Amino acid sequence: MDLLYLNMTKYEDNFTMAIRRWNRTLAFCLFLFLILSYTGHVLNKYFLATSDLPQHARYIIHKVIPNNAVGSEVESSADESLVSSGEDGSSFTKSGEQVWVECKHICKGNTTDQCMNLDTAILAYEQDVISTQMHFRQLFHPQIYLDVDKKPDQYLYLNNCPIDPYFKQFSSVFNHKSCAVVGNSGILLNSNCGRDIDAHDFVIRANLKPIQNYTRDVGTKCNLTAFNYETQKDLYKYVSLAGPGNKDHQTFVERLRYLNDSLLWFPKSTKKKYVREELKKIAHSIREKNKLPVRMAYSFKPVSLERKWGLDGYATNGFNMFAIAKTFCQEVTLYGFYPYQKDSSGKHISHHYFAEDTDFQYQTAEHDFIQEFQKLNDLHEKGEIKLVAGRCYN
């Protein structure tokens, strides 16, 4: 009996060891498979991204012909190929394989001296794009149609994509030498900074706050106006839904009129359908109903800076403006960024330059204005930006 027990115990030990060896072998094979799969993906992406058009797709590229030109198909070289973005609903006569493109950079032309990282790019609808053709989709992939020896498994990875033809409905904001980013703090009141602000090549403002009657302090120039969710709701409520007899409607339309043909930019997420629909209705009210030349713009990827900059709360609209400005401006100067109720001499400072506000909380669970200001001041002291928090002229 003892011998039988010993044999059974030995058999169980051998069986357990075999199972363990099998599990280790299976785990190793799975690990090796994952490593090889990932390596293959990286190599494939690398080789496809080493040129603007990979070798296997370089032979014949067919132009995309509008449907009123059927039979006009022309073979062309890579840099002449046309693209159907699929965003404007136009129908085309296409030939070759449909290929989705993933771009790393968006470029002003065929040269690489004016290219932007697509993840931080601003997409501005061209003047001839009507509101029904505006979709405000983010993180989309352009399409091209071409004859290839081998169609990519998923995307055609390109390092540089000219905005025309890859993003035919849009223009973007490219390199500028000097940019003024103008906040709305009461520190601007009686600052006499208007002349300095207007002297910059490119001026960025926030949330459609009043400029008239304050031009001596805040200037008149405006190239880009960023607006947050709160202002987006106000625009939808008062510009799209309210009639011309509404006082708030009149106020917003007048401020929009002051922007002329500059860009009205929404930097946040448009993932939710109702946000995209409201933006389309805002565009319709601004451009078709009120006949204003303001151009609608949004971010290809929602601006989210909290992790990169180590912020405790959500980044404010002003901080978003600054961070995006750094991507296309050689020199950035900030005005109207001041999260304190008293200046250096002890004088009371209102939250906004255009209104005497009640006490404003600069540190909340949602936003920490003081933390942002400290980070901006650190950059100022390092000479990376210029932060103006006082009078420009006496």
C-alpha positions as semicolon CSV with decimal commas, in nm:
position;residue;x (nm);y (nm);z (nm)
1;M;0,000;0,000;0,000
2;D;0,284;0,237;0,087
3;L;0,453;0,152;-0,244
4;L;0,134;0,231;-0,436
5;Y;0,102;0,562;-0,254
6;L;0,462;0,652;-0,335
7;N;0,413;0,567;-0,704
8;M;0,098;0,778;-0,721
9;T;0,272;1,070;-0,552
10;K;0,563;1,042;-0,795
11;Y;0,319;1,031;-1,088
12;E;0,139;1,343;-0,960
13;D;0,469;1,529;-0,916
14;N;0,577;1,441;-1,270
15;F;0,236;1,544;-1,406
16;T;0,251;1,878;-1,219
17;M;0,601;1,949;-1,347
18;A;0,490;1,870;-1,703
19;I;0,197;2,110;-1,673
20;R;0,426;2,381;-1,540
21;R;0,674;2,326;-1,825
22;W;0,388;2,342;-2,076
23;N;0,254;2,665;-1,922
24;R;0,600;2,823;-1,932
25;T;0,644;2,718;-2,295
26;L;0,301;2,853;-2,388
27;A;0,366;3,182;-2,208
28;F;0,704;3,219;-2,380
29;C;0,548;3,152;-2,724
30;L;0,276;3,407;-2,657
31;F;0,532;3,663;-2,544
32;L;0,745;3,598;-2,854
33;F;0,438;3,634;-3,078
34;L;0,348;3,969;-2,923
35;I;0,706;4,098;-2,957
36;L;0,724;3,995;-3,324
37;S;0,381;4,143;-3,399
38;Y;0,472;4,475;-3,239
39;T;0,812;4,483;-3,411
40;G;0,649;4,418;-3,746
41;H;0,399;4,699;-3,690
42;V;0,673;4,945;-3,591
43;L;0,893;4,851;-3,887
44;N;0,600;4,875;-4,125
45;K;0,510;5,218;-3,989
46;Y;0,872;5,330;-4,005
47;F;0,929;5,229;-4,364
48;L;0,601;5,381;-4,475
49;A;0,679;5,708;-4,299
50;T;1,031;5,750;-4,436
51;S;0,899;5,940;-4,737
52;D;0,590;6,140;-4,820
53;L;0,477;5,855;-5,043
54;P;0,613;5,504;-4,989
55;Q;0,782;5,318;-5,271
56;H;0,511;5,060;-5,322
57;A;0,255;5,337;-5,381
58;R;0,471;5,550;-5,603
59;Y;0,395;5,406;-5,945
60;I;0,059;5,528;-6,074
61;I;-0,158;5,771;-5,881
62;H;-0,488;5,863;-6,039
63;K;-0,632;6,209;-6,000
64;V;-0,973;6,228;-5,837
65;I;-1,205;6,374;-6,099
66;P;-1,530;6,557;-6,016
67;N;-1,839;6,368;-6,136
68;N;-1,904;6,619;-6,413
69;A;-1,576;6,516;-6,577
70;V;-1,630;6,143;-6,618
71;G;-1,383;5,994;-6,859
72;S;-1,119;6,256;-6,787
73;E;-0,904;6,035;-6,568
74;V;-0,540;6,131;-6,584
75;E;-0,232;5,952;-6,458
76;S;-0,012;6,180;-6,252
77;S;0,299;6,189;-6,041
78;A;0,288;6,161;-5,661
79;D;0,304;6,532;-5,587
80;E;0,011;6,601;-5,824
81;S;-0,228;6,343;-5,683
82;L;-0,564;6,468;-5,566
83;V;-0,745;6,349;-5,259
84;S;-1,108;6,305;-5,166
85;S;-1,134;6,396;-4,799
86;G;-1,480;6,249;-4,767
87;E;-1,579;6,546;-4,551
88;D;-1,781;6,763;-4,787
89;G;-2,013;6,501;-4,935
90;S;-1,892;6,559;-5,292
91;S;-1,915;6,267;-5,532
92;F;-1,615;6,171;-5,742
93;T;-1,524;5,927;-6,015
94;K;-1,244;5,732;-5,853
95;S;-1,010;5,459;-5,968
96;G;-0,754;5,242;-5,795
97;E;-0,757;5,127;-5,436
98;Q;-0,913;5,336;-5,163
99;V;-0,645;5,402;-4,901
100;W;-0,684;5,574;-4,566
101;V;-0,398;5,807;-4,480
102;E;-0,254;5,884;-4,139
103;C;-0,051;6,204;-4,145
104;K;0,208;6,306;-3,887
105;H;0,245;6,664;-4,011
106;I;0,028;6,900;-4,210
107;C;0,216;7,134;-4,445
108;K;0,135;7,461;-4,615
109;G;0,274;7,343;-4,947
110;N;0,500;7,075;-5,088
111;T;0,799;7,205;-4,889
112;T;0,871;7,107;-4,529
113;D;0,966;7,452;-4,397
114;Q;0,606;7,526;-4,294
115;C;0,472;7,209;-4,137
116;M;0,279;7,158;-3,816
117;N;0,227;6,851;-3,602
118;L;-0,124;6,743;-3,697
119;D;-0,214;6,665;-3,335
120;T;-0,184;7,035;-3,247
121;A;-0,302;7,179;-3,580
122;I;-0,589;7,422;-3,616
123;L;-0,823;7,340;-3,905
124;A;-0,996;7,649;-4,046
125;Y;-1,274;7,607;-4,300
126;E;-1,211;7,798;-4,621
127;Q;-1,434;8,093;-4,705
128;D;-1,616;7,906;-4,981
129;V;-1,723;7,619;-4,752
130;I;-2,087;7,659;-4,651
131;S;-2,214;7,554;-4,309
132;T;-2,389;7,238;-4,436
133;Q;-2,048;7,112;-4,550
134;M;-1,889;7,173;-4,210
135;H;-1,875;6,858;-4,000
136;F;-1,621;6,949;-3,728
137;R;-1,497;6,590;-3,712
138;Q;-1,174;6,532;-3,525
139;L;-0,903;6,267;-3,570
140;F;-1,033;6,172;-3,915
141;H;-0,822;6,015;-4,190
142;P;-0,814;6,154;-4,545
143;Q;-0,863;5,910;-4,831
144;I;-0,665;5,870;-5,149
145;Y;-0,731;5,648;-5,448
146;L;-0,429;5,498;-5,619
147;D;-0,295;5,194;-5,796
148;V;-0,054;5,012;-5,568
149;D;0,138;4,687;-5,578
150;K;0,038;4,617;-5,222
151;K;-0,240;4,789;-5,031
152;P;-0,147;4,876;-4,669
153;D;-0,322;4,662;-4,410
154;Q;-0,471;4,960;-4,228
155;Y;-0,332;5,306;-4,298
156;L;-0,082;5,465;-4,529
157;Y;0,151;5,644;-4,287
158;L;0,285;5,970;-4,430
159;N;0,526;6,203;-4,256
160;N;0,419;6,522;-4,436
161;C;0,077;6,586;-4,593
162;P;0,023;6,909;-4,789
163;I;-0,301;7,066;-4,669
164;D;-0,402;7,079;-5,033
165;P;-0,499;6,819;-5,143
166;Y;-0,514;6,607;-4,826
167;F;-0,738;6,850;-4,634
168;K;-0,907;7,032;-4,919
169;Q;-1,174;7,213;-4,718
170;F;-0,924;7,369;-4,480
171;S;-0,639;7,605;-4,426
172;S;-0,436;7,616;-4,105
173;V;-0,220;7,845;-3,894
174;F;0,149;7,813;-3,976
175;N;0,468;7,987;-3,864
176;H;0,460;8,345;-3,734
177;K;0,745;8,548;-3,592
178;S;0,567;8,728;-3,307
179;C;0,235;8,649;-3,141
180;A;0,036;8,829;-2,873
181;V;-0,191;8,611;-2,659
182;V;-0,445;8,839;-2,492
183;G;-0,630;8,727;-2,181
184;N;-0,919;8,913;-2,017
185;S;-0,778;9,003;-1,675
186;G;-0,852;9,340;-1,520
187;I;-0,476;9,401;-1,516
188;L;-0,523;9,527;-1,874
189;L;-0,742;9,819;-1,768
190;N;-0,547;10,146;-1,797
191;S;-0,240;9,950;-1,913
192;N;-0,198;10,137;-2,244
193;C;-0,090;9,808;-2,402
194;G;-0,309;9,831;-2,712
195;R;-0,036;9,966;-2,937
196;D;0,210;9,694;-2,831
197;I;-0,048;9,420;-2,884
198;D;-0,134;9,540;-3,235
199;A;0,235;9,551;-3,329
200;H;0,255;9,169;-3,324
201;D;0,227;8,961;-3,642
202;F;-0,053;8,747;-3,500
203;V;-0,298;8,825;-3,219
204;I;-0,500;8,564;-3,029
205;R;-0,797;8,656;-2,808
206;A;-1,047;8,471;-2,591
207;N;-1,422;8,420;-2,572
208;L;-1,547;8,718;-2,775
209;K;-1,507;8,975;-2,501
210;P;-1,555;9,344;-2,592
211;I;-1,277;9,524;-2,777
212;Q;-1,451;9,850;-2,867
213;N;-1,421;10,116;-2,597
214;Y;-1,108;9,938;-2,465
215;T;-0,878;9,960;-2,768
216;R;-0,620;10,180;-2,591
217;D;-0,559;9,898;-2,344
218;V;-0,632;9,581;-2,546
219;G;-0,571;9,688;-2,907
220;T;-0,786;9,626;-3,213
221;K;-0,611;9,349;-3,405
222;C;-0,745;8,996;-3,395
223;N;-0,641;8,695;-3,604
224;L;-0,772;8,411;-3,390
225;T;-1,040;8,397;-3,119
226;A;-1,057;8,088;-2,901
227;F;-1,389;8,006;-2,737
228;N;-1,466;7,752;-2,467
229;Y;-1,773;7,539;-2,392
230;E;-1,943;7,822;-2,202
231;T;-1,907;8,067;-2,492
232;Q;-2,011;7,794;-2,736
233;K;-2,337;7,754;-2,542
234;D;-2,390;8,131;-2,541
235;L;-2,330;8,152;-2,916
236;Y;-2,578;7,873;-2,978
237;K;-2,837;8,026;-2,746
238;Y;-2,810;8,390;-2,846
239;V;-2,681;8,384;-3,205
240;S;-2,847;8,069;-3,341
241;L;-3,171;8,047;-3,141
242;A;-3,248;8,405;-3,037
243;G;-3,381;8,654;-3,289
244;P;-3,234;8,991;-3,390
245;G;-3,459;9,166;-3,138
246;N;-3,278;8,997;-2,849
247;K;-3,025;9,224;-2,676
248;D;-2,769;8,946;-2,621
249;H;-2,806;8,844;-2,987
250;Q;-2,723;9,199;-3,093
251;T;-2,421;9,209;-2,859
252;F;-2,270;8,887;-2,992
253;V;-2,332;8,974;-3,357
254;E;-2,165;9,312;-3,309
255;R;-1,860;9,150;-3,147
256;L;-1,843;8,894;-3,428
257;R;-1,866;9,171;-3,685
258;Y;-1,560;9,331;-3,526
259;L;-1,358;9,015;-3,602
260;N;-1,390;9,066;-3,980
261;D;-1,252;8,754;-4,157
262;S;-1,043;8,622;-3,868
263;L;-1,072;8,272;-3,722
264;L;-1,322;8,167;-3,456
265;W;-1,159;7,860;-3,303
266;F;-1,309;7,585;-3,085
267;P;-1,016;7,395;-2,928
268;K;-1,208;7,134;-2,728
269;S;-1,365;6,798;-2,811
270;T;-1,634;6,762;-3,078
271;K;-1,679;6,391;-3,013
272;K;-2,041;6,435;-2,905
273;K;-2,276;6,474;-3,198
274;Y;-2,480;6,754;-3,040
275;V;-2,162;6,967;-3,008
276;R;-2,090;6,927;-3,380
277;E;-2,452;7,006;-3,467
278;E;-2,452;7,318;-3,252
279;L;-2,125;7,435;-3,412
280;K;-2,280;7,389;-3,756
281;K;-2,584;7,595;-3,655
282;I;-2,358;7,864;-3,511
283;A;-2,165;7,871;-3,840
284;H;-2,492;7,896;-4,035
285;S;-2,612;8,188;-3,822
286;I;-2,282;8,374;-3,847
287;R;-2,207;8,321;-4,213
288;E;-2,535;8,268;-4,397
289;K;-2,791;8,451;-4,182
290;N;-2,581;8,746;-4,070
291;K;-2,345;8,747;-4,372
292;L;-2,032;8,780;-4,158
293;P;-1,696;8,671;-4,303
294;V;-1,573;8,512;-3,978
295;R;-1,414;8,173;-4,050
296;M;-1,497;7,874;-3,831
297;A;-1,203;7,672;-3,701
298;Y;-1,143;7,383;-3,464
299;S;-0,862;7,158;-3,348
300;F;-0,783;6,836;-3,533
301;K;-0,731;6,679;-3,191
302;P;-0,894;6,816;-2,875
303;V;-0,650;7,034;-2,686
304;S;-0,564;6,856;-2,360
305;L;-0,257;6,985;-2,179
306;E;-0,307;6,887;-1,818
307;R;-0,067;6,592;-1,808
308;K;0,201;6,755;-2,023
309;W;0,213;7,067;-1,807
310;G;0,145;6,898;-1,474
311;L;-0,173;7,092;-1,400
312;D;-0,387;6,997;-1,103
313;G;-0,716;7,096;-1,268
314;Y;-0,834;7,144;-1,625
315;A;-0,637;7,392;-1,834
316;T;-0,810;7,726;-1,877
317;N;-0,893;7,859;-2,221
318;G;-0,612;8,113;-2,182
319;F;-0,355;7,844;-2,108
320;N;-0,474;7,647;-2,412
321;M;-0,422;7,958;-2,623
322;F;-0,069;8,002;-2,493
323;A;0,029;7,637;-2,545
324;I;-0,098;7,623;-2,904
325;A;0,061;7,959;-2,982
326;K;0,396;7,809;-2,880
327;T;0,361;7,555;-3,162
328;F;0,358;7,813;-3,443
329;C;0,502;8,135;-3,294
330;Q;0,871;8,210;-3,260
331;E;0,806;8,476;-2,994
332;V;0,505;8,471;-2,760
333;T;0,400;8,762;-2,541
334;L;0,113;8,726;-2,294
335;Y;-0,113;9,013;-2,188
336;G;-0,405;9,003;-1,948
337;F;-0,294;8,695;-1,752
338;Y;-0,312;8,788;-1,383
339;P;-0,495;8,573;-1,124
340;Y;-0,482;8,808;-0,828
341;Q;-0,719;9,070;-0,685
342;K;-0,444;9,322;-0,612
343;D;-0,149;9,441;-0,817
344;S;0,206;9,490;-0,685
345;S;0,115;9,829;-0,538
346;G;-0,193;9,695;-0,359
347;K;-0,448;9,839;-0,602
348;H;-0,764;9,632;-0,656
349;I;-0,776;9,437;-0,984
350;S;-1,109;9,314;-1,119
351;H;-1,132;8,969;-1,273
352;H;-1,211;9,112;-1,620
353;Y;-1,099;9,439;-1,777
354;F;-1,451;9,513;-1,903
355;A;-1,649;9,456;-1,581
356;E;-1,621;9,513;-1,209
357;D;-1,665;9,159;-1,085
358;T;-1,743;9,026;-0,744
359;D;-1,475;8,818;-0,573
360;F;-1,356;8,545;-0,809
361;Q;-1,213;8,214;-0,692
362;Y;-0,883;8,159;-0,874
363;Q;-0,825;7,814;-0,728
364;T;-1,099;7,554;-0,762
365;A;-1,119;7,182;-0,831
366;E;-1,181;7,264;-1,199
367;H;-0,922;7,536;-1,267
368;D;-0,611;7,658;-1,087
369;F;-0,533;7,999;-1,236
370;I;-0,253;8,065;-0,986
371;Q;-0,069;7,742;-1,070
372;E;-0,091;7,826;-1,441
373;F;0,036;8,179;-1,379
374;Q;0,332;8,046;-1,182
375;K;0,426;7,814;-1,469
376;L;0,399;8,102;-1,716
377;N;0,608;8,324;-1,491
378;D;0,876;8,052;-1,471
379;L;0,894;8,050;-1,852
380;H;0,911;8,430;-1,850
381;E;1,207;8,426;-1,611
382;K;1,381;8,171;-1,832
383;G;1,334;8,400;-2,132
384;E;1,116;8,152;-2,322
385;I;0,812;8,383;-2,331
386;K;0,730;8,738;-2,226
387;L;0,462;8,791;-1,961
388;V;0,330;9,147;-1,929
389;A;0,153;9,210;-1,597
390;G;0,153;9,587;-1,573
391;R;0,142;9,906;-1,774
392;C;0,307;9,917;-2,116
393;Y;0,320;10,300;-2,120
394;N;0,253;10,563;-1,855
